[in-house]
Every structure is written in structure tokens, then in C-alpha cells.
Amino acid sequence: MEYTGLAKPPDGALVHPSREHHLDAVRAVLMLLGIPFHATHPFRDDGQTWMVMSADRSLALTHVMEFLHLFRMQGFFLIAGYFTAMLLLKRSVGAYLESRLTRLVPPLVVGLLVIVPLMNLAADLHNASTARAGFGLWLGESLTLGRETTGHLWFVIVLIYFSAVAALVCLSPKVRTFRLNLPDRTAARLFLPAMLAIGLGIGGYEVALLKVSPLIPELLKNPVSLSFALEYAPYFAIGALLNRVPAMNCRFNRFSWLVALVAIGLALVAVGAGELPKYTRPILKAVAAIGLTQSIVSAAGTLFKTESRRVRELVEASFVIYLLHLPIIVATFGLVEAIPAPYFVRYLVMIAVAFTLSFLGWLIVKRSAWLLFFMSGVRTKPRPG
């Protein structure tokens, strides 16, 4: 039997003509930025180690890593919150939760049972002096619960948490249908102060998390991913609120050079400055994160006003590419590291190899209804006739 196309949701919500395609594009790009982000890790020069490490260390690539870390997942969860609020207006709580679990649980299970263990095995074989020692190290890690258990799939776990909480909160009809209608003039006047207040508020929240974090049991941090959920919850909530305040959302989607320049400036200080007063850096990062996210979203609104076939393909591929890219980086690292070239060239080669092989993996996955379901949580429908 042949399969083609993505299945239509139970209530058709995902193909609603008002869907904001630029947010799909931004979400996909933010996921794909995981490739250059993770490719910097073997070269990091911040005193930390990673699964595989290069003989070279680069402060420049460390700054690239820190800059991408400022806004990438923050923007992703803000958009996830926006779409969550949108979907809960269009479908029942039960239908929403069923669709989200169907979308997230199958790839999470496959990732935890297959993808992450194979990635850890590749790292251990690379780092060990012999294959036998590598297998022994891998077996020991496989029997313990920790950061290696979830790998780069922590964000799927967090999305499940947020989806469940959103569904629970929206059991209240008043919350589910909440909408705040502000005059456009009021939204324009409040926008910049609101952006600053949100950034400062999140910064203060993250300072509090730094103080509370030592009290959280390690098992709840990893693999339960509670620390990640606490870290990104404000961004998810802001995205959901933007969906319910149309005038403010309209302003959020309007590009501002002032916001962009201030956000970039704060990001450069937060990433590149040496010693800063205590707790200053988290606050600068939070203000920069919300500003960079607004700039990216509003710029994309200009570039992606209508849906295109190429962008849609990238959006559909992004989840599978993200699942596959990190194991590919780890598995091919030894070959790339052996290239007799400057570290920055090897960094670019690593990105190209990871993207190319991950995209080829997507081309294989999308041809199989079963692979598409278990790798992306997407159900296909039979071709008519």
C-alpha cells in the first residue's frame, strides 16, 4: 500500500488558513541551529568537556556556542507555547492532548531506546583505548540514569510536560477561551516597556533557579529533565499569552531595529565580557533572549508571508534532522577530526556532514509510514484510489 502526505488532524486545526507559516519556519530554523550549536562543543574552551573533544580549543567557537544558547531553545519554546494556545482554541482538551502525545511519545521512545544509546556507544568507542573498553564503559552507562540517558531528547520530555500542564489548565473554560483585547495604540505604547519587564523578570527568575538548583535531586534534573522544564517554562507561558493578546502579538511580529540592536549588544556583552557583577549575566542573557526572539520572529514574518513548498519540506524534516544530527556528529567526529585542516574548517565540515546525512535520513524516513510515525510521530493517510 502506498502512502502520501500528512494525515489531516481530527478537527482540521493544523490546516486552518490562518496558520502563521513564518512561525513554522522559525521553529524549524531554531531546531536546525542545533547542528552548528552542537558542532561547537568539541572545540569548547570554557573548561567543560563533552562527549567527544577535539585536540583544538577555540574561544571564538565557544562564544558562538554561548550566543546560540542565548535564544535558540528560548525561541523554540515561546513558539511552542503560542501554537499550544492556538490549538487549544480550535480543538477540545482531549483531542489536543491525544494529538500531542501521538506526535511526541513515539519518537521519544525510539530515541531513548535506539538513537541515544547508539550515540553514547559511538562516543565511548571513540574515547576508549580499545573497542572492548568502550563497550564496557557503554554498558556501565546504560545501567545508570543520568544525562546520558536522555541525550538531546530532553526537549521532547519538556514538551510533554508543558502540553500536559496546558491541557490541565485549559480544563477551565474561562482559561481556554481567555482573550485580552487591547487597543493597538495601547499595545504599541506598552510594547517596549513590556519587553524590558519580561526580560528582567525572566532574568530574576533564572537567578532564583540558580539558588534553588542545588536543592533539586540529581535524578529530577537528569533524566527527568525538571531543571530544563523550570528553565524554559517562562518562554512557553509568554508564547501562550501572546496568542491570547492579539494587539501585543501583532506588535511582537513587527520588526524593530531598536530591539534588535539592543538585544545584539546585550548578547555580545553577556557572551564576551569577562568578569561581571554577580547575577548580572543571567539578567543580560534573559533580556537579550527575548529581544533576539522578537527580532527573529518579526523578520521571518516579512520573509515567509505565505507557505512555500521548500519551507514546508524543511519544516517537516526539521524534527527528524534534529533527532539524527547529534549521533551523526559523534559517530563521524573521528573522521572529521583527522582532516589535516584548521579547526574552523573541520567545524564547517562537521556541520555539512551532519546536515547532509540527517537530511538523507529524513528522505528515507518519509518514504515509510512506519518510520515516519516512529521517528516523527506523524500519521500518514492512504493515497485515494
Summary of the structure (lengths in Angstrom):
residues: 385
radius of gyration: 21.4
end to end distance: 10.8
largest distance: 68.2
contacts: 1210
relative contact order: 0.17
helix: 76%
strand: 2%
